[in-house]
Every structure is written in structure tokens, then in C-alpha cells.
Amino acid sequence: MKNIINDRQRLRKALIILSFVLMPITFVYISCPIITRGASEGIVTGGLMVFILIFISSLFLGRLWCGWLCPAGGLQEIYFQINDRKTNRVRLNWLKYLIFLLLFAPLILAVHSAGGFTAIDPFYYTDHGISIAKEGAYTIFYAQITFITIFAIAAGRRGFCHYFCPIAVIMIIGRKIRNLFRWPALRLFADGDRCTGCGRCSTTCPMGLDVLDMVQRRRMEDAECILCGGCVDACPKGVIHYSLWERGNLQMER
């Protein structure tokens, strides 16, 4: 069983780092300014399609994208070798919500000014689907890498996710909707009575969450949880599990 568990985390890290390696090809699809530019021309871009799919996935999978496939997440986990301390979530956690408003308000205005969407172009602002091949794309690419690097190195574990990422807000909104209606969705469950308090779950969490406290309070739902399964695989007693259903009297954060 231990080998299976280790293989799962190796697979996760391989996928998320590969996602970062492919970022020169894919960054247009997660770039808010490029999506807004397309919207101002009445075009549903590939990036907008990706954002919609990410939101829909969050209704059933929470922030699984962040833990397994996000290229920015892959880069940040590489930076754990430089700064692996936990972020101060309370102090600046609100910042990403402000960033979300500042980036998505212009998107809405762009759609309005264009008179709505009139075309679909999955490969908008790419050269045959390759982001970096488009003229001027290097500037956008390196700007994104710089932002991610600054937050990751200065703030600690996944600082960009905690403080800046507007895509995280999209998934948090989706998860809040799911928690309001409580349909079956991927989540974590923990049997707090079996917990020995070793703290390995908290030490392993790439988002720097106090997972041990969550287990002991029987409240595993957290807006910053990316469902990476690190705590599931680190627990020597098998206290934490993936689940599709709420169990017992587990408290939910809405």
C-alpha cells in the first residue's frame, strides 16, 4: 500500500511540473489579459473556454486543478527548494479577491463594448496553438513567470496561489456553490478519533494548511485546499481519505 501511495504523489508532482514545462505552449490559455483582448473583439478564446471548464470542474472536484495540473503550481513547488515556509494566510489572503475583480471587471466591460460574442477561436493569439510562437508573446510569458516567482520566493509555499491567482478565486466560488447545495463531490474526510497528532499531514501540505487542526476539529473543508492528497498519503494511520460524500457530523465551510 505504501508504494501505491508514494506512486500517487510522484505521479502528481510529475504531472504538475510537466504542466509548467509546457507553459510556453499553453500560457495563452490561462492569461486574463489575452482573454479580455479577445472578448473586446467579440471572440470566445481558448483561454475563456479553459476558464469555464475549470469553473465547472470546481463544482465537482474543488481545486483539484491547482494540485495536479496548474503550471503555476508546478513552478511554485519547484521553488519549495528555495523557500518552504508557510505563508501568512490571514494578512494578505484577501488580495487575490481584489485581483480577481480588477482582472474580470474589464473582461465583462470588454464583452459589453463588443456587443457580445460573435466568434469562437480556440487558438486565439497563438501560432497554430503554440503560445510562445506569437509575436510579442515572450513579454507576456516572462511577465507571468516573474509574478509567480516573486510571490513564491517572497511569500513561501504557493504564495502566488494564496495572494494573487484569480483562477483560484474562480474555483473557490465554484466550491462555495457546491457546499451550498451539497451534491456529491470530491472532498477529504478524516476520522479524528484515530489521529495520533503526529503532524505529518500539516508538514506535507503544499499550501501550508494546518491540516492537523482541521482533522481534530473534524472540519476538512478549506477554501485553500487543493485536494493534492499529500496529507492523505503522509498519514501513517490512514486517518484522512478522499470521499465523494459528507460523513457523520463533519462540519462544512461554505
N, C-alpha and C positions, 0 to 999 in steps of 0.2 A: 504493500500500500504506500509506503514511504517513497518508493521510486516513482510511482504514478503521480504522487503529489509534487515531487520535485520536477518531474517532467512537465507538469502543467505550468509551473512558474517559469521554467526555461522556455516553454513554448510562448507564453505571454510576453516575456521580455524580448524574445526573438521577433515576434510579430510587431511589437511597438517600436523597436529600434529599426526594423526593416521599413516601417511606415515613415520614420524620419529620413532614412536613406533615400526613399523615393520622393521626398518632398520637392526636389527640383522639378519633378514631373507633375506633382499634384497640388502645389501650394495655391494655385489659382482657385481651386475648388473650396478653399477654406478662407479666402480673403474677402473680408467685408467690403473694402473699397472697390474691388473689382465687381463684386455682386451689385453694389449700388450703381456703379457706372453702367453696367448692363441694364439695370432697371430704368435708368434715366433715358435709355434708348428703347424702352418697352420690351426688353428681351429677358426671358426667363433663362438664366445662365445655368451651366452645370453646377456652379457653386450654390446657387439658390436651391437647386434640386437636392444637393447633398445636405444642406441645412434643414430642408423639410424632412428628409429621410431620417436625419439624426433626431429631430424632434419626435417623429412618430416612433422611432425605436425607444426613446426615453420613456414613453408611456408603458412599455413592457419590460425594458431592460435597464432602466435607470441610466446611470452614467457609465455603462459598460464600454462605450466607445472610448472614453477617457483612459480606462485602464488597459485596454487591449489593442486599440488601433490608432489613437491620436498621434500624429507625427510630432507635435509639440510636446506631448507626454514622453515620447521616446527620447527626445533631446534632453529634456529635464532629468530623466532618470540616468542618463549618461553623466550629467553634472552632479549626481549624488557623490561622485568620487571627489568633487571639489568642496561642496557644501551639503552636508547631510543632516543639518539641524532642522528642527521643526519650525514651521512658520508661526508667527503671531496672528492667529486667525481673527481674533476679536478686533484688533486695532485697525486693520485695513481690508477686512473681508468684504466690506460694503463697496469697495472701489470697483469691482467687476460689474456690479449692477449699474453704476453710473456710466462705465464704459459701454455697456450694452445699450443704454439709452442714447448715448452720444453717437453710436455707430448705426443703430437701427432706425432712429428717427429720420436721418437723411434718406435711408432706404425707402421708407414709407412716402416721404415727400417726393422722391425720385419717381416712384410708381405713379403718384398723383399727377406730377408735372408731365409725364409721358402719356397720360390718358389711359393708363392701364397697360397690361402686357399684350403685345401683338405678335410676338415671335418667340420661338424656343431655339436656343443654340447651346447644346451641351458642351461644346468646345470653345465657347466664347473666350477671347483673349488668350488663346493658345495657338500653337503651330502644330496642327494635326494631333491635338490632345496633349502636347508637351508644353508645360507652363514656362519653363526657363528659356525655350526657344523663341518666345515672343519678344519683339523689340521693346526694350525698357523693362523687361521682367526681372533682370538681375537686381535692380534697385529695390523693387518691392520685396524680392526674396530675401536679400540681405537685411532689409529693414525688419522683416518679421523675425529672422534669426537673432538679430540684435536685441529686440524687445524680449524675446523668450530668454535669452542668455542673461540679460540684466536682472530680470525678476528671479530666475532660477538660482543665480550665484549670490545675489544680494539678500534675497528673502529666505532661501532654504528650500526644503523639499517641495517641489512643484509650486514654487512661488507664483509663477505665471498663471497656473490654474486657479489658485486661491484669489489672486488680486486683479487679474486683467482679462482673462479669457471670456469673451462674450458667448462663445459656443457653450461653455459650462452653464451659463445662465439659461440658455435655451433648454438644456436637459434638466436643469433644476425645476424650471416651470413645468415641463412635461411630467416630472416625478411628482410634483405637488398635485397636479391634476389626478394622477394615478392614485395617490394617497387619499385624495378626497373621495373618490368613487370606490377604491379598494377592489379593483378587479385583479385577477391573478397576474403576478409579475415577478420577475427575478428579484430576489432580495436575500438578506442574510438573516439567519436565525441562530440564536445561541442559547444553550442550556446553562444558565448562570449557576445552577446548583452544583455543577460538575467542575466549575472553574477553580483552579488552584492559585490564581493570582500571580502567575509567573511573569506576565507582562510581555511575552514574546509577540503577541498579536499587535500590541502598540509599537513595539520596536520595529516590526516588519512593515507596517503600513506606509506606503509611499506618499500618502497625503498627510502624514504626521498626526493622524487622529488618535485620540485616547481610546483605543478600542477596548482596553480592559475595563475602563469605566462604563462604556456602552454595554458590555457584557454583564457587568454586575448590576447595572440599572435596568437590564432587560429592555434596552432601547437601542436596537441595532440600526435604525433608520437615521441617516445623517445626510444632509444636502451635499456634503463634500465627499461622501463615499463613492468610489469609482468601481466598486464591485470587482476589483482585481483578483480577489481570492487569496491575497497574501496572508491575511490573518487566518483564513480557513486552513491553509497549508502549514502555517507555523505552529498552530496549537498542538501541543504534544498529547492532549487528552481528547482531541476531536470534538471540542465544545461547540465550535462555530461551523455552520453548514450553509450551503446555498439552499434556497427554498423558493417555491412559487406561491406559497400560501402563508398567510399570517397564522401564527400558532399561539395557543393559550392566551395569556393576558399581556402579550407583548405590546409595549407602548409604541405608537406611531408618531413620527414627527411629520406634520403637514406643512 
